[in-house]
Amino acid sequence: MLVAVRLVLLWVVLLAGAGAGISGDAATQIT
């Protein structure tokens, strides 16, 4: 279940920061 939540969070981050260069930063904060 936790893995699914993390995947969803990653998806949101990638979609929100796609092409904005934020994806890497947010991913580092989530992990």
Secondary structure, 3 states (H helix, E strand, C coil): CHHHHHHHHHHHHHHHCCCCCCHHHHHHHHC
